[in-house]
């Protein structure tokens, strides 16, 4: 049974490690080795938060520490997505040992022994850099589009396939005498005296 659990742990798709209640590393899977370049044999058994160094270039508290000590406030470097009894999911930025900056999504959960007592904590770490960069690019593109529309002196409106107004500029507000909030989501053709003809 223990061997089966060990095999499953080592083949998890996310980089995962575990510590006991004494802050000692008790597990370090293959994806963790691949992501950090640190072999399990070098880190298992060590304490003093060595699991943070590959990501943050210093020994410091990570989610496994905060899940074991829920009374402590989570560092502002983390953006907490979800927190409930025995689990925390958060995002943060780090730097891998190869110098590559990364966005990380981490999930920490408590570990229990056979008696149901807390025996430690486990944390899975996923590199979400590509999706974060794509998200930032979309936001930048949206801001750029918004600036172009707003800077135009003529009334401009973007309309979706369903004919609803998606965006507009100040010149459109001035022309219609209506505010942006009252126009977005409304049928563009309803602004005309003869909506069907406009369509």
N, C-alpha and C positions, 0 to 999 in steps of 0.2 A: 504494500500500500504506500509506504514512504517512497519507494523507488518510483512508483507510478506518478506520485505527486511531484517528485524531483524532475522526472522526464517532462512532464507537462510544463512545469515552471521554466525549464531551460529552453523549451520550444515556443514560448509565448512570442507573439509577433512584436510586442512592445518591449523596450528596454526596461527591465524590472529588477529591483533589489529589495532586500528586507533587512531590518535591524531588530535586535531584541530590546527589552526595556532598559538595558544598560548602555544603549547607544552603540552596540557592537554589531558590525555587519555580519549577517548570518547567511545571506544568499545574494548572488550576483549572476544574472543569466547571460546567455550567449549574446543576445542583442545589446545588453549593457556593455559587454566586452567590445563588441563591434563599434558601438557609438562612442565610447570613451577611450578605447585603446588600452584599457587596463584589464589584465587577466584576473579572473575570479580568485585564483590562488594568491595573488598579491594583496587583495583587499579584504577577503573574508577573514574574520577574526579581529580586524582592526577597529578601533574606536576613535572618538574625537571628530565625528562628522566628516570622514574622508570621502564619503559619497557625494558631497557637495562640490569638492574641489574640481572634478572634471568639467563641471558646468559653470561654475562661478569663480574659478581661480582662487578660491579661499574656502576654508572650512567654516561653514555657517549652517544655520538651521534651514531645513527644507520641509516639505509637507509632512514627512514621516515624524519629524519632531513636533510639529504643531498638532498632529492627530493624537500623539501620545500625551501631549500637554495642552488640552483644549482651553485651559485658562489663559494661555498666552495669546497675545494679539499677533495675527499673521503679518509678516513684514509687508510694507507697502510695495515692494518689488513684485509681489504677486497680485494678479487680478483674479479674485475668487469668483468662480462661475457657479459653484454649488457647494453647500456645506450642510451636512446633516450628521446625525449620530453615527460616529464611527467611519466617516468618509469625507474627504475634501477633494474637489476638482478645481484646479486653478491654472492660469497661464502666466508665464514669465519670460524674460529674455535672458540668454546666457551666452557663453563663449566656449566652444568645444576646445579640447586640447590642441587641435590643429589650427586654432585661431579663427575658426569659422563662427561668425555670430549666428545665433539661432533663436527662434521662438519655440518655446516648449509648452506643451500641455501635459500636466501631471495629475495623477490621481493617487491619493493615499488612502489606505484602509487599515483598520486594526487587524492584528493577527491574534487568534485565540488558541490556547492549548486544549488538551483533552478534557480538562475540568471546566472549561468555559471562561477561564481567567485570561486577561490580556497578556499576551506573550511578547508582543512587539508590534511592528507596523511594516507594511509593504507599500512600495511606491512604483508606479509605472510611469515612464516618461516617453513622450512622443514628440518628434521633431515636426512642427507644423509650419516651418518657415515658408514653404512654397505657397500654402494656402493663405498665410498672413500677407505675403507680398502681393498675391493676386487680389486680396481684399483691399489692400492699400492702393493698388493701381486702379481698381474700380472706383474707389472713393475719389482719387485724384482726377480721374476722367470725368466723374460726375461734377466735381467742383469746377473743372475747366469748362465743361458744357454749360454749367449754370452761369459762369462769368461771361461767356460769349453771349448767351441769351440776354442776360441782364444789361450788358453794355450796349445792346442795339437800341437805336432811337425809335425804330418801328415796333409796333405790337408784334410779338412772337409767341406762338403757342406750340407745344409739342402734344401730339394726340396719339393715343394707343390704337391698336387694331379694332378695339371695341367702340372707338369714337369718343372715348372719355379723355378729358384734359389731364395730362400728366405733369406739365410744367408750363410756366408763363413768365413774362417779365413785367416790370413796373408800367411800361407803356400800354400793355394789355389791360392792366388794372385801371389806368387813366381812361382808356377808350371805353371800357364797359361800365365803369363806375362801380365795379365790384372788387372786393378784396380777394387776394390769392386763395385764402382758406375756403372761400365760397365758390371758387371756380374749379379747383383741383378735384377731380373725380366726377365732375359734372359733364354731361354730354356737350361737346363742342357745338353741335348743330342746334341745341336748345337756345343758344345765344342769338339766333337769327329770328326774324319775324316769321319766316316760313321754314321751319326746321327740315321738312322733307325736301324742299327745293335745295336747301343748303347742302343736305346730304348727297 
